[in-house]
């Protein structure tokens, strides 16, 4: 997908490689990740979430739509991997600040 803001593009590209360090790089130090209503605050918690919920099951998100909504970037698309129901369609809502991901929320 073209025209993604750089921090989001970097996250998506790292996810495609299942590169946890690359996935973490775009997040700000005080970032928040909300995964289906469960809140993870700070880089250590986000890293643990991504390791357990993305890397462990080889979950790769491939956005096929993008829109701006209330200042956030909203992506939709399938995630596929070694988990029940794969692929599952997800919505990612991303808030950017200072060229970094300030918050990311995923919902099914």
Secondary structure, DSSP 8 states (H G I E B T S, - for coil): --S--HHHHHHHHHHHTT-HHHHHHTEEEEEEEEETTEEEEHHHHHHHHHIIIIITTT-EEEEEEEEEETTEEEEEEEEESSSTT-SEEEEEEEEEETTEEEEEEEE-
